[in-house]
Amino acid sequence: MRGTVSNDQRVYHYESPFLMQGENGLTLSQLRALFIKSLLKNERAKYVTENYALEKEHRRINIWRKDGKMLSEEELLKIDEIIPQIFETN
């Protein structure tokens, strides 16, 4: 796994030297939309209506479920695969 998970398995953290706000010309809103569509494999998915939250601070990304539940092993694997693809190549 490239990212790390909090002790309670509620928050996924990803940190990279390649992550910088605005480096790729996309806004945080656009990045969130791209993330949720990729995670759910649904082009019609909307970030605001789905159960995931994403925050980006400098070179660190935090992702968690809005309902406060733990992230499942399957969710963690998907997120860990998607995040570098989105944030390091766009």
DRENPA-3360 file (N, C-alpha, C; in nm, 2 decimals, always signed):
BEGIN
1 = MRGTVSND = +0.08/-0.12/+0.00/+0.00/+0.00/+0.00/+0.09/+0.12/+0.00 ~ +0.06/+0.22/-0.09/+0.14/+0.34/-0.10/+0.10/+0.44/+0.01 ~ -0.03/+0.45/+0.05/-0.07/+0.54/+0.15/-0.07/+0.47/+0.29 ~ -0.11/+0.54/+0.39/-0.12/+0.49/+0.52/-0.27/+0.51/+0.57 ~ -0.30/+0.43/+0.67/-0.44/+0.43/+0.73/-0.43/+0.47/+0.87 ~ -0.52/+0.55/+0.92/-0.52/+0.58/+1.06/-0.54/+0.46/+1.15 ~ -0.51/+0.47/+1.27/-0.52/+0.35/+1.36/-0.66/+0.29/+1.37 ~ -0.76/+0.38/+1.36/-0.90/+0.34/+1.36/-0.96/+0.30/+1.23;
9 = QRVYHYES = -0.88/+0.30/+1.13/-0.91/+0.27/+0.99/-1.02/+0.35/+0.93 ~ -1.03/+0.47/+0.97/-1.13/+0.56/+0.92/-1.08/+0.66/+0.82 ~ -0.95/+0.69/+0.82/-0.89/+0.79/+0.73/-0.77/+0.73/+0.66 ~ -0.77/+0.75/+0.53/-0.66/+0.71/+0.44/-0.58/+0.83/+0.41 ~ -0.45/+0.82/+0.43/-0.36/+0.94/+0.41/-0.26/+0.90/+0.29 ~ -0.24/+1.00/+0.21/-0.15/+0.98/+0.10/-0.06/+1.10/+0.09 ~ +0.07/+1.08/+0.09/+0.16/+1.20/+0.08/+0.26/+1.17/-0.03 ~ +0.29/+1.28/-0.11/+0.38/+1.26/-0.22/+0.45/+1.40/-0.25;
17 = PFLMQGEN = +0.57/+1.39/-0.29/+0.64/+1.52/-0.33/+0.58/+1.58/-0.46 ~ +0.50/+1.50/-0.53/+0.45/+1.54/-0.66/+0.32/+1.62/-0.64 ~ +0.26/+1.61/-0.53/+0.13/+1.68/-0.50/+0.15/+1.82/-0.46 ~ +0.10/+1.91/-0.55/+0.09/+2.05/-0.51/-0.03/+2.11/-0.57 ~ -0.10/+2.19/-0.48/-0.23/+2.25/-0.52/-0.21/+2.33/-0.65 ~ -0.29/+2.30/-0.75/-0.29/+2.38/-0.87/-0.18/+2.35/-0.97 ~ -0.10/+2.25/-0.94/+0.02/+2.22/-1.03/-0.03/+2.17/-1.16 ~ -0.15/+2.11/-1.16/-0.20/+2.05/-1.29/-0.31/+2.12/-1.35;
25 = GLTLSQLR = -0.34/+2.24/-1.30/-0.44/+2.32/-1.36/-0.58/+2.29/-1.32 ~ -0.60/+2.18/-1.24/-0.74/+2.14/-1.20/-0.76/+2.20/-1.06 ~ -0.89/+2.24/-1.03/-0.93/+2.29/-0.90/-0.95/+2.17/-0.81 ~ -0.96/+2.20/-0.68/-0.99/+2.09/-0.59/-1.12/+2.02/-0.62 ~ -1.22/+2.10/-0.66/-1.35/+2.05/-0.69/-1.34/+1.96/-0.81 ~ -1.26/+1.99/-0.91/-1.24/+1.91/-1.03/-1.17/+1.78/-0.99 ~ -1.07/+1.79/-0.90/-1.00/+1.67/-0.86/-1.09/+1.58/-0.78 ~ -1.18/+1.63/-0.69/-1.27/+1.55/-0.62/-1.37/+1.48/-0.71;
33 = ALFIKSLL = -1.42/+1.55/-0.81/-1.51/+1.49/-0.91/-1.44/+1.37/-0.98 ~ -1.32/+1.39/-1.02/-1.24/+1.29/-1.09/-1.22/+1.17/-1.00 ~ -1.19/+1.20/-0.87/-1.17/+1.09/-0.77/-1.29/+1.01/-0.76 ~ -1.41/+1.07/-0.73/-1.53/+0.99/-0.71/-1.58/+0.91/-0.83 ~ -1.56/+0.97/-0.95/-1.59/+0.90/-1.07/-1.50/+0.78/-1.09 ~ -1.38/+0.79/-1.06/-1.28/+0.68/-1.07/-1.30/+0.57/-0.97 ~ -1.33/+0.62/-0.85/-1.35/+0.52/-0.74/-1.47/+0.43/-0.76 ~ -1.58/+0.50/-0.80/-1.71/+0.42/-0.82/-1.72/+0.37/-0.96;
41 = KNERAKYV = -1.63/+0.40/-1.05/-1.64/+0.36/-1.19/-1.77/+0.40/-1.25 ~ -1.81/+0.52/-1.22/-1.94/+0.57/-1.27/-1.92/+0.72/-1.31 ~ -1.93/+0.75/-1.44/-1.91/+0.88/-1.49/-2.02/+0.98/-1.44 ~ -2.13/+0.93/-1.39/-2.24/+1.02/-1.34/-2.23/+1.04/-1.19 ~ -2.14/+0.98/-1.12/-2.12/+1.00/-0.98/-2.09/+1.14/-0.95 ~ -2.15/+1.20/-0.84/-2.13/+1.33/-0.80/-2.06/+1.33/-0.66 ~ -1.96/+1.41/-0.64/-1.88/+1.41/-0.51/-1.97/+1.44/-0.40 ~ -2.06/+1.54/-0.41/-2.14/+1.59/-0.30/-2.25/+1.49/-0.26;
49 = TENYALEK = -2.29/+1.40/-0.34/-2.39/+1.30/-0.31/-2.34/+1.17/-0.26 ~ -2.21/+1.14/-0.28/-2.15/+1.02/-0.25/-2.10/+1.02/-0.10 ~ -2.06/+0.91/-0.05/-2.03/+0.89/+0.09/-1.88/+0.90/+0.12 ~ -1.80/+0.97/+0.04/-1.66/+0.99/+0.06/-1.62/+1.14/+0.07 ~ -1.53/+1.17/+0.15/-1.47/+1.31/+0.16/-1.33/+1.30/+0.13 ~ -1.28/+1.41/+0.06/-1.14/+1.42/+0.02/-1.09/+1.56/+0.05 ~ -0.98/+1.57/+0.13/-0.92/+1.70/+0.15/-0.78/+1.69/+0.11 ~ -0.73/+1.80/+0.06/-0.59/+1.81/+0.02/-0.52/+1.93/+0.08;
57 = EHRRINIW = -0.41/+1.90/+0.14/-0.32/+2.00/+0.21/-0.18/+1.99/+0.16 ~ -0.14/+2.09/+0.08/-0.01/+2.09/+0.02/+0.02/+1.95/-0.05 ~ +0.10/+1.87/+0.01/+0.14/+1.74/-0.05/+0.07/+1.62/+0.02 ~ -0.03/+1.64/+0.09/-0.10/+1.53/+0.16/-0.25/+1.53/+0.13 ~ -0.30/+1.41/+0.11/-0.44/+1.39/+0.08/-0.50/+1.30/+0.19 ~ -0.62/+1.34/+0.24/-0.69/+1.26/+0.34/-0.82/+1.22/+0.28 ~ -0.86/+1.10/+0.29/-0.99/+1.05/+0.24/-1.06/+0.97/+0.35 ~ -1.19/+0.99/+0.37/-1.27/+0.92/+0.47/-1.41/+0.91/+0.43;
65 = RKDGKMLS = -1.48/+0.82/+0.50/-1.63/+0.80/+0.47/-1.70/+0.91/+0.55 ~ -1.80/+0.97/+0.48/-1.88/+1.08/+0.55/-1.96/+1.02/+0.66 ~ -2.00/+0.89/+0.65/-2.08/+0.84/+0.76/-2.00/+0.79/+0.88 ~ -1.87/+0.81/+0.88/-1.79/+0.78/+0.99/-1.75/+0.64/+1.01 ~ -1.79/+0.55/+0.92/-1.76/+0.41/+0.92/-1.61/+0.39/+0.88 ~ -1.56/+0.27/+0.92/-1.42/+0.23/+0.88/-1.42/+0.21/+0.73 ~ -1.31/+0.24/+0.67/-1.29/+0.20/+0.53/-1.26/+0.05/+0.52 ~ -1.33/-0.02/+0.43/-1.30/-0.16/+0.42/-1.17/-0.18/+0.34;
73 = EEELLKID = -1.13/-0.30/+0.35/-1.00/-0.34/+0.28/-1.02/-0.32/+0.13 ~ -1.13/-0.35/+0.08/-1.16/-0.33/-0.07/-1.15/-0.18/-0.10 ~ -1.21/-0.10/-0.02/-1.21/+0.05/-0.04/-1.07/+0.10/-0.04 ~ -0.99/+0.06/+0.06/-0.86/+0.10/+0.08/-0.77/+0.06/-0.04 ~ -0.79/-0.06/-0.10/-0.71/-0.10/-0.21/-0.75/-0.02/-0.34 ~ -0.88/+0.01/-0.35/-0.92/+0.09/-0.47/-0.86/+0.23/-0.46 ~ -0.88/+0.29/-0.34/-0.83/+0.43/-0.32/-0.68/+0.44/-0.34 ~ -0.60/+0.34/-0.29/-0.46/+0.33/-0.30/-0.41/+0.32/-0.45;
81 = EIIPQIFE = -0.50/+0.26/-0.53/-0.46/+0.25/-0.67/-0.50/+0.38/-0.74 ~ -0.61/+0.44/-0.71/-0.66/+0.55/-0.78/-0.59/+0.68/-0.75 ~ -0.56/+0.71/-0.63/-0.50/+0.84/-0.59/-0.38/+0.87/-0.66 ~ -0.28/+0.79/-0.67/-0.16/+0.82/-0.74/-0.18/+0.85/-0.89 ~ -0.27/+0.77/-0.95/-0.31/+0.79/-1.09/-0.37/+0.93/-1.12 ~ -0.45/+0.97/-1.03/-0.52/+1.10/-1.05/-0.43/+1.22/-1.01 ~ -0.37/+1.21/-0.90/-0.30/+1.33/-0.85/-0.16/+1.34/-0.89 ~ -0.10/+1.24/-0.94/+0.04/+1.25/-0.99/+0.05/+1.25/-1.14;
89 = TN = -0.06/+1.23/-1.21/-0.04/+1.23/-1.36/-0.13/+1.34/-1.42 ~ -0.22/+1.40/-1.35/-0.30/+1.51/-1.41/-0.24/+1.64/-1.41;
% end
